[in-house]
Amino acid sequence: MFIFDSQSDFFRNPQGAVSTNRQIELKIYVKRTLTQKPVIRIEKRYDYENHLYKEITTEWIGTEKAYDLYKGTFTIKDPGQYYYKFILDEETESQTYELLTYAENYTTPRWIKGGIIYQIFVDRFHKDKILKKNRDITIREDWGGIPDYLPDEEGEIKNNDFFGGNLHGIQDKLPYLADMGVIAIYLSPVFDAFSNHKYDTGNYFAVDEMFGGEEALIELCKKAESYGIGIILDGVFSHTGADSIYFNRYGNYNSTGAYQSQSSPYYSWYIFNKWRDDYACWWGIKTLPAVDKDCRDYVDFIAGESGVLKYWQKRGIMGWRLDVADELPNNFIEKIRLAVKEQDTEAYLVGEVWEDAANKFSYGKLKEYFCGKQLDSVINYPLRTAIIDYVKTADCELLHSTMNFITEKYPPQAVNCLMNILGTHDTERILTVLGCNEIPEKKDERATYKLDINELKEGIHLLKIASLLQFTLPGIPCVYYGDEAGVEGFEDPFNRQCFPWEKENTEILNHYKALSKLRKNPLFAEGKYRCLIHDTKVFAFERYDNDNKIAIAVNMSDETVTLNFKETIKQYSDNSTGNSFNLDSGKYLILYNSKKF
């Protein structure tokens, strides 16, 4: 009855999300038996419902075989989530396609595109001198030991063991990171807090003494800048710690917290079902009382002129990662962006979103991350899932479809700022994920588990392929500290072990350094993406502009495959040229005609 491909430039131009007031052209082939012109119906989504936005009658522009070709053009003036479909007659219509529209002035930072981000869990990266403070904590003297994971007598896992990593230690390793091609360091939370992970904020205006205090952060920012590296902080704004200036459940701060008095200046920040012990908390964890993100006083505290965001940006940081962004209301994120960009238009603002960020619906609201007033981009969890699925199952279908929805739905400026991950502080170590044959059921066994020789060999093999995809598909690779050194581990806290200085796996490390060199090509900053092959076990794509291209091909099949090209192209590894290349089983090829290497 009809032919239409939403992911084809011919049928839909431009591709991806589209700015407001830009002409959108749709074409469709329909059987010549159709008695009326197709109509394009466009609807806009408002949280739970879609409403008619406009209808466009197409015009006939030609005939091919048994089909007529029709074209419709239109513009959309308001940012938002739209859907379109073709009405062919009273009984026939196409499926519904998504179309995200963003503000014309929506831009994302240039400095970070094409680079490499490096995530550091501060306490476990590199230690300088131990900075003790008067808290119920454990100072570990066994760098590289297994983090505490057993509950105490009261059944609580306190996360209060410290190995001594701090901001001074990170500064010492800036030459190492610069050599890795890192241009941005994303730090786990650094603000004063009880735990080693610091997601239980105690004071937003103080860097934890265990990490070196405010001066250490300022010094790190300045020194990192001299290496061309920006510092990104983790903004945890959906909850605070119960042990904080603001809640002060245990009386450890010289303040009147919301737990202590209903007259507290912070009482309105929290949601008490019944003061004082019955309060809303993050995922039911009593040590993490949730804040009311609609509280004007709290929002101003974070995003106001004298708020947390501007305070730390004035001291040298270059961006923010928003923890659990889907738990922050749209208006709160908009005010966060406004404050961040007022201070520095090139500051990087990325949100923790685990699903499709263009069509995210959370807490009764349709999110508007990419409409121009909220995020620069998000952490690319869907791509992580798809890459792992491909290298482990040898089926590229999920990877192909994931890249299709990203490039079809997301604004190109957001695509180029995606934080592409293989591991984070919330996931198992990627080497363990790829190498482990059978996950132990008991936590004690997972705590001490190490890949055997065969598992390690397979894990490294698959990691090389997975990291190649991470580094070359659209977005910015974010390396979780130690992944490049062969660190293993299952779930938290086993994925947060110390960096193995002087014990790195050199095979993996050298591979990451080679990827860093490859990534210096400008095509990986803003080059377009096109899939070339998605034949179950073989996946190939190219990054290109008007004059240059780089092709990446992976063969997860059991046989050698031959890749044929219309033009002569070079192989990256040895600069050999040709238009036909053999790709062995379990291997990859990097081919190019780019003049920019």
N, C-alpha and C positions, 0 to 999 in steps of 0.2 A: 504493500500500500504506500509506504514512504521510506525515504532514506535520509537519516540525519545522524551526525556524529558530533556531540557537544565538545569533543576534545580535538577537533580538526579545525585548523585555521580557515579552511575553505567554508565550512558550515557555520562556524561561529568566530567572529573577529571583532574585538581582540579576545584572546584567550585569558583565562584566570579571572580574578576579581577585577572590576572595572571602576574607574573613578567616576564621580558624578559628572553629568553634563558632557560625557564623551559618547560619541555615536557608537552604537552597538549594531552590528549587522548579522542577521541570521539568514541562512539559506536552507531550503529543504527541497528534495526531490519527491514528487508524488505521482502516482499512477495517472495516466492521462484520462482515466475514467472518472476522475474527480469532477464534480459539476460546479464547484465553487472554489474561490480562492481561499487558501488556508489563512486562518486567523491566529495571531500570536497573542495568547492571554498571559498577562504578567500580574502576579500577586505579590503583595508585601506581607511579611510575617510580623505580627505583633504578639510576642510571647506565645500564647496558646492557639492563636487563630491567624489564618491568612485572609487578607482582604484584597479585593480587586484594585489594582493600581491603574492599568490601562489595557486596552486591546488594540492591536495593530493589524490591519488588513494587509497582506503581502501583495507584491506585484509580480506578474509573470515576466521572466527575463530570458527564457529559452527552453529548448527541448533537447533531450538526449535519449535516444532509443524509445522505450515505452514510458518515459517519465518527463513531466514538466518540471522546470526549475523555477522556484519562487524565492523572492527576497523580501525581507522586512527590516527596516531600520528604526531605531528609537534611541532616546536618551532617558536617563533617570536622574532626577534632580536632588533626591534626598538619600544620604547614606543608609544602608540597612541590608537586611537579608531578603532577597527576592527569589521568586520561583517563576519559571515560564514553561509553557507547553504549547503545542500546535493543535488547534481545533480544525479538523479536516472536514467533518460534517456533523450532523446531529448525533451520530452513533460512533464516530471514530475520532480519537484524539491520541496524541503521543504521550509518553511518560512525562513526568515533571522533572525539570532540571533546575539546579540551584544557580543563583547568580548573586554574588556578594558585591555590593557597591560601597565604595569608600570616598571620603572627602577629597577634593582636588588638592588640598594642601598637605595631605598625609605623606610624610617623609620618614625615613629611618636613617640611622647613623651610617656614614660612609666609612669611617675609620675601622670598623670591626669586620666589614665584609671582606671575605677572602682570607681572613686570618684564622687563628686557632685559639680557642678558649681552653683554659685549664682549671678544673675545679679542685679546690683544696679543702679538705677537712682539717682545720688548722691544728688541732692537738696531735695529729698523727703524721704530719708532713716532715718537719725538720725542727729539732729543738736547739735552742741557744742555751740560755740558762733558765733553770726552773724558777718561776715566780710564784711563791706560795701566797695564799691568802687565808684568812680565818674562816674556813668553812669545813663542813664535814666531808672532806674529800680524801681520796687515796692518790698519793704520788707514786707512780710506777717507775721503777728503776730498770725494768727489763724491756727496753725499746724493741719492739717487734713481737712482744708477748701477746697472748690471746686476750682481747678485752674482756672485762667482767661481763658475764651474761646471766648469772644465776640470781634469783631473787633473794632478798634478805629475810630475816626472821618474820617480818610482817608481810612477806609475799610481794615486795616492791623491788623493781629493778631501777636503781637510782641513777645509773649512767654518771657516776661521780668518780670514775678512775681516770687519771690524767697521766699521759706519757711525756708531756712537756713541750710538744710542738707549739710554736708561737710565731708572731709576726716578724720578730727579729730573725728567726730561723728561715722564714720564707725569703726575707731580704737577702740572706746569705746565698740562696739558691737561684737568684735572678739570672745569673749567667747561664745556668743549666736550662732554665725555662726559655730564655732568649734563643739559645742554641736549638731548642725544640721548635722554634718558630711561633711561640706563644705571643699573642698581642693583647690578651685580656686574661686576668686571673679572677675567677669567681670564687669568693671565699664563703665557706659555711658561716653562720652567724658569729659575729665577733663581739656583740654587746654583752655587758655584764649579765651573768646568769649563773645558776647553780650547776647545771649539768655540763658535761663535756661537749655536747652537741650544740648547746646555746639556743635551742628553739623555744626555751622557756624564758623569754626576755625578762631581765630584772630592772634594767635601766637603759632606755634607748639613747641616752645622751652620754653614755660611758662605755668605752671599750674595756673588756674584761681584763683585770690585772694579770690573770694567768697568761694572757696573750700579749702583754706588754703595755696596755693602756693606750690612751689617745695619741700620745706622741709617737708611739711605735707605728700606728696606722698612718699618721701623717708622713712620717719618715719613709715608710714603705711606698706610699703613693708617689712621693718625690723621686725616690730611687728607681721605682718601676718605670716612671715616665722617661727617665734617662735611657732606658732600654727600649722605649717605644711600647710599653705595656701599660694598660689601664686596669684599675682595680674595680671590681664589681662586688657590691655587698648583697647579702641575702636579707631581704626585707620581710620580716615576720610580723604581719599586721592584722592577722585574724584572731590572735589570742596573745596573752602575755603569760608569764610565769605566775603561779600562786605565790612564789617567793620573789616578790618584786616591790618596787616603790609603790606601785599602783594598787596592788591587791594586798600585799604584805600579810599573808596568812600566818606566817611564823614569827612575825615581829623582828625580822633581821634588818629591816631598813628604818632609818630615822624619818619616818613619814606616817601619816594616818591613811592607811589603805582602805579600800572598799570593804574588805573583810572585817576590818576593825570598827568601822563606824559608817552609818548611813549619812553622816555629815561630811564624809571624806570628799575632797575635790574630785576624786576618781570614781565615786559611787555610780555616777550615770554611765560610765563606760561599760559596766557589766550588766548581765541579765540574771537577776536573782528571782527564782521562783518563790523562795522564802528565805529572807536574809537570816543567817549568814552562810549556813552550810549547804543549802540547796541552790546551786547556781549552774548556769549553762557552762559547759566546758567543751574543749575541742576533742571530738571523738570519744567523749565520756571519760577523758583522763583528768582527774581532779587537780593535778598539778598544773594544768593548762586551762585556766578560765578563759572562756571566749569573750571577746569584746563585742559591743554593739556597734557594728560598722556604719550604722546610720546616725550614731551619736555625733552631733555637730562639734562638740568640744573635742572628742577623740579625733575626728577627721582633721580638724584644724591643728591638733597637736602633731599629727603626722605630716600633713600636707600644707599647713599654713606658712605664712611668711617667715615665722620663726620656728618652723617645725623641724622634725627629724630629718626629712629628705634634704632640705636645703642646707641644714647644719653640716651634714657630712659631705655633701657635694662641695661646699665651700672649703672643705679640708682636703680635697683632692681626689675623691672617688669619681669614677667615670660611668657608673650605672648601677642598676638595681635588678635583682631577680626577685619577683614577688612570689612568696611562698603561698601555696594553695590559692591561686588567683581566682579560681571559680567560686571561692567562698567570699570574695569581696564584691560588693554591689557595683553596678555599672557607674553610678555617680561618684563612688569613692575612687575607683580606678581612674576616672576622668580627672579628678582633682589631683591624684598622684601624678598623672602624666603632665598636667598643667604645671605643677610645681617643679617637676624634674626638668622639663624642657625650658621653663622660664630661667632656670639657673644655668642650663647648658643644653642647647638644641641638639648637640651631638651625643648627649648621654644616652646610654643603651638601657631600654626598659623591656625586660623579658618576663613572661609569666609562666608559672608552673601549671600546665594544662596537660592532662594525660590523654585526651581524646581529640577528635576533630574540632579544632578551635574555631572554624568558620561557622559551625552550626551547633555550638555548645549551648545547652539549656540546663540551667542549674538554679536551685532554690526559687523555682517559679518564674525565672526570667531568662529571656534569650540574651546571651552574652553578645557584646559588640566589640570584641577585642580588636578587630581589624577594620573598623569603620572610620578610623582616623583620629579618634579622641582618647584611645586607651593604650594598647601595647604596641611596641615595635614588632615583637614576635613572641613565640612561645617555645618551650622545651619540646623537642620533637619525639615524643614517646611512640607515636604510631610508626615512625620510620625505624626506631630501635626494634620494635616487635617484628616488623616486616623483614629487616635484615637478618635477624636471628632465625626467623622462620625459614628464609631462603637457604642460608648456609647449612642449616641442620637437616632440612627435609629435601633439599635439592629441587624445590618447586618455587618458581619465582612469581606465581600468580598474585600472592598477597603483596609482594614488593611492587609489582607492576601497578596493581590497583591503588596502592597507597600513594605512589608517586603521581598517579593520575588525579586522585582527589586533591592532593596538595596543590598541584600546579593549576588545576581547574578552579579551585575554590579560593585559594589564598591570594592576596595582593602580591605582585612580584617583589615589591620592596620588603614585605614581611617574609617571603620565601627565602630571600637572600640573607635574612637575619635569623633564621631558625637556628636554635641551639641543638645540633645533631648529636645525640648521645648514644653510647653503647652501655654505659654504666653510670650510676650516681650513688649517693649515700643512701638512697632508698631501694636500690636493686642489688641483686647478687653480682659479684665480680664477673665481668664478661668472660674471662679465661675459664672460670669455673663453669659458667653456663654452657660454654661451647665444648669443654673437654670432658665434663663429668658424665659417666655412663649411667649411674644410678644414684639418686640423691638419698643419703642416709635418712632414716625416719627419725632417729633420736638426735636431739639438739647437741648433746655431748659429743656425738660422733661428727656432726657437722662442724662443731667448733674446732676440731683438730684435723679435719679432712684435708688431705693433699692429693692432687692428681698423681696417678702413677705414671710411669714412663710413657706408656702408650697413650694414656689420656692426655698427658701434657703435649705430646707430639701432635695429636689430633686437634687439641685446643689451639695450639699456636698456628697450625695450618688454617683453621677456620677463622681465627682472629685476624690473620693477615688479609683474608678476603673481606671480612666484615668491616675492618677499619678502612680498607681501600674504598669501599662503598660509602662509609661514613664521611670520609675526607673529600670525596669527589661529587657526590650528589648535592643538589642545591641546599644551601645553608652553611652553617659554621660548625665544624667539628668541635665538640667539647670533650676533652680527655679527662676522665676521672683519675685523680692523682694515683700513680702506681700501676695503672692499667698498662702503661708503656714499659713497665719494669717487670711485669709478670706476677703482680700481686694476685692471690687467690682469695676466695672466701664466699660463703653463702650469705644469708640474710643478715641484717643489722643485729649485733655489732660486728659480725665477722667480715663484713665488707668495709669496715672502717679500721683496718689494721695499719700499722706503721709502714712508712715508705722504707724499702730495704736498701738504704744507701750502701754502696760498695758490694751489694749482692744482687744487683739487677740482672735480669735475663737479657743478655746482650743481643741475642737474636731478635727478640721482640723490640728492644730499644732501637736497634739499628733500622728495623723496618719502619718504626714511627718517624725516625729522623729522615728517612727517604721520602715518606709521605709528606713531611713538612717541606721538603725541597720541591716536590711535585706541586704542592699547593700554592707556591709562589706565582704560578701562572695566573694572570688577571682574569682568565675565563672562569675561574672558580669563585670570583667575587660576585659577578653579576651576569655571567654568561647564561644563555637560555639552555633549557633542558629538552631533549627529545629522545624518546625510547626508540632503539633500532631493532632489537630482538627481545622477545619474551616468549621463548619456546620452551616452556616448562622448566628445564634444567639449565638453559642458557639465557643469560640476561646481558644485554648490551645497550648502552646509551651514549649520547654525546652531549657535551657542553660546547656551545658555539656562539659566535657573533657573526657579523656580516662577512668577516674576512678569515676567521680562524675557527678551528674546532679541535677538540680532544675527545677521542672515543675510548670508553672503558668497556671491556667485555669479560664476563666471568662464565666459566664452564664447570658446572657442578655435576655433569653427566659422567658416565663411566667410559666414554669414548672421546677420541679427538674429533673436533669439529673444525670446519674450514670457514673462515670469514672472508667474504668477497666485497670489494669496494669498487665503485665506478671510477674513482680517481686514484692516483698514486698517493700513498700515505706512509708516514714514518712510524717505526716502532720506537717507543720511548727508551727502552732498555739499552738498545745498541745503535739507534739511528739508522737501522736497515730500512730500505724502502721497498714498496711493492703495492699491489692491489689485491693480494690474496695472502692470508696468513692462517697457519694452523694453530689451534688453541687446544692444548692437551687437557686431559681430564684433571679436574681439581685445580686448574690454574687460571690466571687472568692475563689479559693483555692491555697495555696502554698504548694507544696509537694517536698520532696527531699530524696536523698540517700547520700548526700554530707557529708563527714566527717569533713568539714572545718567550720561548724557553731560553 
